[in-house]
Amino acid sequence: MAELARGTRAYVIIGLIALISAFAGIFTLPPLDRDESRFAQATAQMLETGDFVEINFLDTERNKKPIGIHWLQVVTVSALSDAEAREIWAYRIPSALGALLAALACFWGGSRLIGREAAFAGSAMFAATVLLGIEGGIAKTDAMLAGCTTLAMAALMHVRSGETAGWRTALIFWFAIGLGTLIKGPVTPMVAGLAVIALFAWERKLAWLKPLAVWWGPILAIAMVLPWLISIQIATDGNFLREALGDDLGPKLVSSHERHGGPIGYHLLLAPLLFFPAVLFLVPGVARIVGAVRGEDDRAASIARFLICWAVPTWLVFELLPTKLPHYVLPAYPAVALMAGWAFVEIGKSANWQRWVSWGLFAFAGLVFAIVIPTAFLIYGNNASWDAVRLSLAGFQGGFDLATDPTVGAIVVLTSGIFAALVGATLLSERLRSGVLVLALVVVSGLAWQIAARGVALPNAYAVRLADQVRAAREYSETITGIPASEIVTASSYTEPSLVFSLGSDTVLGMPEDVMRLAAERQEATLVVLDISRGPWLRRIFTTEGFTQDQVPEALWNAYNQSVPGAGILPPSEPDAAGAEVAALGYWVRWVIDTDVCHVGTASGTNYSRGDETVLLLAWTRCGNGRQLLDTLDMPRYQSWN
């Protein structure tokens, strides 16, 4: 252990662990998290417009989070890709670097606080944790926030150690505070501030903070944030702070904002899974800290108080907050990881029950993941549904699989099996007290989860790639309409942000009636995407009979004459009666003919955010003969009208 923790070698090892963990799936996973697509789209619009002050999603101001992550994404996208390419991996690089910074800062500060070997063990396990790896591979704020917060706390650890801390330590601390504020507002100052306040309340001492009390420190942090804050307030007529505080932060403090709620203890219950694999030493780590506080070793007690005052107040804030998301407690994870690392190097002092409880938590998490990884792939590994099949039989062209690719399935099962075997080997070696081997297997188990879940299973789950399917279908636009794919306007009632990021900033979102009306009013070719799960009348038309064929001719002809797209009656939202369904069908037929639809297709899969099976109708307008198209569709209702 001493050899591994020595010199720059330790930083290289920890850095590699963090990068492998974050980069698993970073190039192959589609945008799944809604916020990821919103962040990436806002950054893409900055590159397209040259406006690096305002934050917008399409034509809507996005006054929620500060600008910091967008500026970092602008740098990486400009250097490695471009806005037109819509390559999500380029927007994820800052998050991977944030995870790297968090792991390295944990070791840098922890080495001074608890010693190199304990800090190395804790930081290596932290770098491989499920939560840090996930956030390191998503184009959002949280991994970089963890990096900034851990860096600020690492500077505090250096000051806390009692050794000489010069102006460089103060510079790092105040820079981290400024950058963290620019990334996600008050979180980094809150974590550091709560730790200092809790320590003062416990010890009644502040003298140890003197190295940070430099006059230029707060000025540096303010100077990093204030120019942009003034600019955005001017650009938005004061809306940014009003909406960021009143519409985003405020509701989270008083209610389950956007239905993201949970009971007190929510984060604690998720810890065995999200803190995996470091959970193997979680209980001994907590026990070691409690024992140090109660013991007679003043230095050990001082270390324990610092880690407690870092982790506990921050954790409690997010447990008490009505709005809960799993990543909220990530800034407290480095402190808990250092506790685990401290327990690892002194595992002989841990009681058997402590080791057995952590052993059980590790085994539980491993079992859950070993089951969930292949199961999730089987659920999302294909995009077939009865609605998709019915549309295909009706003549709508679209690719979907009725079964999972056996080769890909075998690879998923194999990687899941390797992960399970590593979990078993880790549990066995821990009971045998195999020292460095245990740490190596713990870290490799964490990396195996990242690779199996994020590197293999999810990227090959075709059903979650709805936006990719639509983008692939759009590539045929030039063949169908004569307009290049990059120039055709897409109007969609499938309103997931991932579709906007995938297709571009000229994408128009709305309800089915709105996008159909837009296509009818436009004289240029348009790709219309209709989410039949958001248009019940569309689903009833295309996936059920709803009415007998002898009802169609007269009623449909009357509905056809009344249904003038953009001007006449709108399709019914809840067509319960046969007559209403005929009216809806009349609207569709009229729309197909009057907008000159020449090609229809489908994209099908699962809406990841809602967990619903989703089928999208794709229609290209102003490019052919709509009446001729109806003749090609194998649907009696159309044939009876013709």
N, C-alpha and C positions, 0 to 999 in steps of 0.2 A: 504493500500500500504506500509506504513512504516513497518508493521509487516513482510510482505513478503520480503522486502529488507534488513532485519536485519540479521547480523551475517552470519554464514555458511549456513543458510537456503537458502539464496538467491543464493549462488553458487550451492547448490544441485538442486534447482528448474531449474535454467538456464542450468545446465549440463544435467538434465533429458530431458528437451525440445530438446537440441541439439542432444542427443543420439537417442531419439525417431525419430526425423526428419531424421537423417542420416541412422538409421538402418531400416527404412521402405523399404522393398524389398532387403536388402543387402544379405539375404540368398537365395532369390528366383529368383531375376532377373538374366537372363543370361548376359554374356558380350555383350553389345550393341555398346558401343563406341569403335571405332577402336583403338584409343590410349590406352584405358584401356587394351585391349588384348595384345597390343605390350608391355606395361609396365609389365604386369603379366607374359608374356612369357619370357621376358628378365630376370626377377627375377627367374623364374623356371629354366632357363638355368644356372644361377649362382649357384643355389642349386645343380643342377645335375653335374656341372663341378667343383665346388669348386673355381671358379675364381670370386672373388668379387671386381675386379677392372674394367674389361672390360664390356661393355654393348652390347649385341648381340641379334638380332632377327633371329633365325635360324643361317645361316652362314654369315649374313650381320651385319657389325658393325652399331650400333645405336648411333651415335655420335650427339645427339641432346640436351639432358638434363643431368644435373649432376646426381651423383649416389645416392643422399640422400634418395629418396623415395624407391629405390630398397633395400637399407640396412634395412630400416624400414619394408618393406614387407618380407625380409628374416627372420627377427626376429619373426614376427607374424605367418608366414607360418611354420617356424620351431617349434614354440611353440604350434600351434593349429592344424596343418595339416601337409602335406608334398607335395613335388613337384609332385610326381606320382599321387596323388589324384586329382589334377587339380580342386580344390574347389576355385572358384573365391572369395567367401566371405572372405577367409583368407587373400587375397591380398588387400581387401577393408578396413580392420580394421585400418591401419594407416590413411586413409582418414577420417574415422569416428572420430578418435582421433584428427585429425587436425581441424575438425569442432567443436569438443568439446573445444579444446584449443582456437579457435577464439572467441567463445561465452564467455568463462570464462575470457579471456584476455580483451575483450571489457568491461565487467563489472568491472574488477579489475582496469583498467585505467580510465574508465568513472566515477567510483565512486569518484575518487580523482578530476576529472576535473569538472563534472557537478552535482555531488551529487548522493547519493545512489539510491534514488527513480527514478530519471530520467534515470540513468544508468541501473537500473534493468529493467525498462520498455523497453528501447531501446535494451538491450542485449537479453531480452526474445523474442522480436519480430524478432531480427536478427537471433536468433537460429532457428526460425521456418520458415525463408524465403525459398522460392522455390529454389533459386540458391544455397544457402549453403547446403540445404538438398540433392540436386542432387549431388553436388560435394563431399559431405561427404559419398555418397554411391557408388562412382566410384573409382577404383584403379588407380588413376592418381596423379598428383602433386598438384592440385589447392587447395584442402581443406587444406592440410598441409601447403601450401604456405600462405594461408589466416591466419592460426593459427600463423605461425612464424611472419608474417608482423604485425598482430594485437598485438602480444606480444611485438614487438619492439616499436610500437606506444604507447602501454599502458605504457611502461617504460618512454617514452617521456612525456606522460600525467602526470605521477607522478613527473617528473622533472619540468614540466610546472606549476604544481599547486603551486609552491613556497615553499612547505614544504620540510623539510630535506629529501634528497634522498641520501642514503649511497652507499657503494660499491655493495650491493646486487642488487640495481636498475641498476647500471652500468653493473654488471655481466649479468643480464637478458637481457639488451639491446644488448650487444655485442654477447651474445650467440644466441639470436634470429636472429641477422644479419648473423652470421656464418651459422646457420642451414638453414635459408632461402636461402642463397647463394648455399648451398649444395643441396637444394631441386630444385630450379629453377633459378639459376644464378643471374642475376642483379636485379630482380624485387623487393625483399625486401629492399636492399640498395637504390634502385631508389625511392621507395615510401617514405622512411624515409628521404632521401636526398632532394627530391623535397619539402617536407613539411618544412624542416629546411631552405632551400634556400628561399622559398616563405615567410616564417615568417621573415627572416632577411631583405628581400627586403621591406617588409611591415613596420617592426618595427625598423629596424636598431639596433637590440640588439642580442647578442649572449651569454651574461653572464649567462643566465638561463641554458645553456647547460653545465656549468662547472662540475656538478657532473658526467657527462659521459666522461669527458676529462681525463681519467686515462690512463697511458702509456701502461698498459697490455691489455686494451680493444681491440684495433685493432689487437694486436698480437694474442689474443684468437680467434677472428673471422678468421684471416688468417690461424692460425694453424689448424682450423677445416677443411679447404678446401684444403690447399696447398699440403699436403702429397698425397692425392688421385689425385689431378690435375697433379702432377709430374708423378705419377705412370701411369695414363692413357695416358699421352703424350708419355711416353716411350713405353708403351704396343702397342700403335697404330701408332708409328712412327710419332708422331706429328699431326695425323689426327683429334684428338678429337676437339681441339680448332679451327682448320681450318674449319672443317665441321659444328661444332656447331655455330660458328660465321658467316662463309661465306655461308653455305648452308641452315641453319635453321633460325638464327636470321636476317641475312642480307636481304634476300628476303622479310621478313615480314615488313621491314622498308621502302621498295620502291615499293611493289606491293601487290596484293591480293594473298598471298602465298597459293598454293594448293586450289585455287578457294574460299578461305574463305575471302570474301570481304563484303563491305557494305558502305553506305553513312555516312558522318559525321552526328551524331545524332542517329546512329544505337543503341548504348547502352542506350541512353535516351528513345528511343521508346520502347525498351524491358523492361525498368525498371518497369512499372506497373505490368507486369507479373512475372518477376524474383525477384522483391523486395516485392512481395505479401507474407504475409499480412501486412507488415509494411508500405505499400504504403498508408494505411488509414490515416497516420499522416505525410506523406511526405511533402505536400505543407505547412501545418502549421509549420513543422520543418524548412524548408528552410526560411519561413517568419520570424520565431523566430530568426534565425541566422542573417538575414539581419537587423532586428530591433535592435538586440544587438550591431551590429557593428555601427549602426547609433546613438545608445542611449548614455546616459551619464554615465552608469554604467561601470566603467573601467574593473572590473572583468568579467562581462558578455561579454564585447567586446573582452577581451583577450581569453576567451573560444571560442567565435565565430570565431575569427581569426585562432585559432589552427584547428578547425574542417574544416573550409574552405580550409586552406592550406594543410590539409591532403587529402580531397576529390577531390577538383577541379583540381589541377595539374595532379594527377594520372588519373582522368577521362578524362581530355583533351588529355593526351598522347595517351590513347587507342581510343579515338574518332578520333584523327588525324592519327593514325596508319592505313595504307591501309589494312592490314590483320586484320580481326575482328572475334572473337568468343565470344559468350555470357559471358563466365566465366572470360574474361580478367579483367573486372572492379571489380571483387569480393574483392580485397584488399581495395577498397574504400567504400565498403558497411558498415563496422562497423561505420565509421564516419557519414554516412548518417543515420544509425540506431540511433546513439546517438542524432542526431538532432531531429529525430522523437520522441525519448524518452523524450527529453527536452520539446518538444511541448506538449506531452501527459500530463505531470504534470502541465503544464501551459496553458491547452487548453482554459481556459476562456479568455485568452488574444488574441486568434486567431480570425480574422475576419470571418464572416459567409461565405463569398465567398471562403476563403481558405479551410474551412471545407467541403463545398459543392464540390469543385473541387476534393479533396482527396476522398470524399465519392463516387463521380462518377468514379474515377479511380479504387477504390476498387470494386465497383459494376461491372464495365466493366471486370476486371480480373476474378472476381468470375463467371460471366456469361460465359466468354470464356472457363474457365476450366470446368464448369459444362456441357458444350456441348462437349468439346474436349475429356474428359475422356471416356465416354461411346462410343463416335464415333470412337476413336482410337481403342478401344477394338473390336468394330464390324468390323473394317477394318482388324485388325491383329489377330482377335480371331480365325480364322481358316486358313488353309493353302491350300485350294482347288484352283485350277486354271484349265483352259481348257487343258493346256499342261499336268498337272498331271492326269486328267481324261483320256485323250487319251493314255497316257503311261500305266495307269492301265488297260484299255481295251485291250491294246496290249500285256498284260501278264507280265508287270513289277510290281513286288510286292512292295507295299509301303502304309503306312498309311496316310490318309488325311481325313479331315472332310468336308462335304458339308454344314454344318451348325454349328453355335456356340453352345456350350454346354449351354442349357437353365438354368441350375442351376448356373453355373459360371456367365452367363450373368445377372441373377437376382441379384447375389451378387454385381457385378460391378454397376448395376443400383442403388441398395440400398445404397452403399457407396457413389456414386456420389450424390444421393439425400440427404444423411446426410450432405455431404459437402455443397450443395446448401442451405440447411436449416440453417446451421451454418453461412454462409455468410449473409443470410437474417437477422438472429438474431443479428449478429454483426452490420449490418447497422442500424437496429432499435434501438439497445442499444446506438449506437454512437449519434443518433439524440436526445435520451433521456438523454444524458450525464450521463451515469450510472457508471462512474469511473472505479473501479477495474474490474467490470463485463465486461466492454468493452475490457480491456486488456486481460482478460481471454478468451473471445470469439475470439479476434484477433488471439491469439496464437493457440487456439484449431482449428480455421479455417485453419491456416497454416499446422498444424499437420494432419488435416483431408485430405488436398490435398495430402500430402506425402503418407498417407496410401492408399487413394483411387487410386491415379495414379501409384505410385511406388510399393505399397504393394499388390494391388489387380489387377488392370487392366492390366498393362504391364506384370507381371509374368505369367498371364493366357492367354496372346496373343501368341498362339502356333505358329503362322506363323513366328514370329521373332526368333524362336529357331531352325534355320537350323543346326547350329553346334551340338546342342544337339541331333537332329534327326540322324545325321550321326554317332555320338558317340554311340547312342542307337543301330543303325544298326550294327556297328562294334562289338558290344558285341556278335553277333552271329558268329563271325569269326571262333571260335574254332569248332563249329558245322559244318560250311561249309567247312573249309579248314584244320582243325586239328591244326591250330596255334592259341594260345591264343590271345585275342583281344589286350592285351598290347604289343604284340610282332610283330603283323602284320604291315608291312609298308603301309602307305597310301600315294598315289599320287593323287593330286587334282588340277583341273583347277578352282575350287572355291577357291579364294585366300584371303578370309577374314581372318584377324588375329585371330578372335574368333575360327575358325576351328583349327588353329595351336595350340592355347592354349588348346582347348578341347581335341585334339587327341594326342599331344605330340611333342617333339622336332625332332623326326625322320620323321615328315610329309614333303613331297616334294611338292612344288608348281610349276605350270607352265601352259602353254597353253594346250588345249586338245590334240593336236598332240604330245606335249612333254611328257605328262604323259602316253599317250597310248604307245609311243615308249619305255619309261622306263619300263613299265609293260611287253612289248614284249621282251626286252633284259634281264630282270630278270628271273631266273629260280625258284625263290621262290614265294610263294603266295603273292599277292598284292591286296589291296583294292583300286580300281580306282574310283575317284569321278569326274564326268564330268559335268560342269556347261553348260547346253545347251544354256544359254543366252550369253555365251562367245564363243560358237561354233555354228554359224548359220547353218553350214552344218549338225550338229547333230540334231538341232531342225527341219530342213526341212525333214530329214529322218524319224523321229519318230512321228512328229505331223501333217504332211501333206502328201498327196499322191505324188505330185510333178511330177509323170510320170505314164503312163498307164501300166497295168500289162503285156501287150504283148510286151512292150519294154524291159522287164527285162531280160529274160533268156540269150540271146546272149551277150548283152551289159554288163550285170552283170558278166558273166563268163569271159569276156575279162578284165574287171576291176579287178576282183578277182585275175587273174593271174598276173596282173601288180602291185597290191597293196601289197607289202611285207613290213610289219611293221618294222620300224627301218632302212630300206634300200631302199625301192622303193618309189613310188610316195606318196606324202602327200595328205590328203583330201583337197578339195577346200574350201577356206574360204567364197566364195560367189557363191554358186552353183545355177546359174540362169537357165542354160539350163538343159533339162532332162538328157542329156548324162552326164553332170557333177554330177548331183545328183546320177545317177546310179553308177558313179565312186566312189562317197563318200560312197554309200551303200556297194559297193564292198570292200572298205577299211574296213568298220565296220565288215562285215561278215568275212573277212580274219582275222581280229584282234581277233574276238570272237573265231574262230577255232584255230588259231595258238597260242594264249595265254591261251587256255584251260579254257575259262570262264565257270563256273558252276552255277553261280547264279547272277541275276540282280535285282535291286530294285530301289526305288526312295525316295528322300526326297524333300519336296516342301514347299514353304512359301514365305516370303518377305525378300529381302536383305535390312536390316534396314538402312544401310549407304547410299545406292543408291535409296531406295524407290521402287525397281523393284520387280515384281513377279519373282521368281526364282525356277527352277526345276533342281534337281541334279540327274544324273544317277549314280547308285552305281553298280560296277561290281567286283566280286572276281575272280582273275585269278589263273592259275596253280592248279586247284582243281577238274576238272571234264572233261566232254566231251562237247566241244563247239558246235559241230554239233548237238548233242542231245538237247542242250539248245535251238538252233534255232527252233527245231521242236516244242518246248513248247510255243513259242511266237506266239500269234494270229495275225500274220501280213501277208497278202497275198504276199507281196514282198519276204519274206523269203520262204514261201511255194512254190512259183513259181520257185524259184531257186533250191530248194531241189528236 
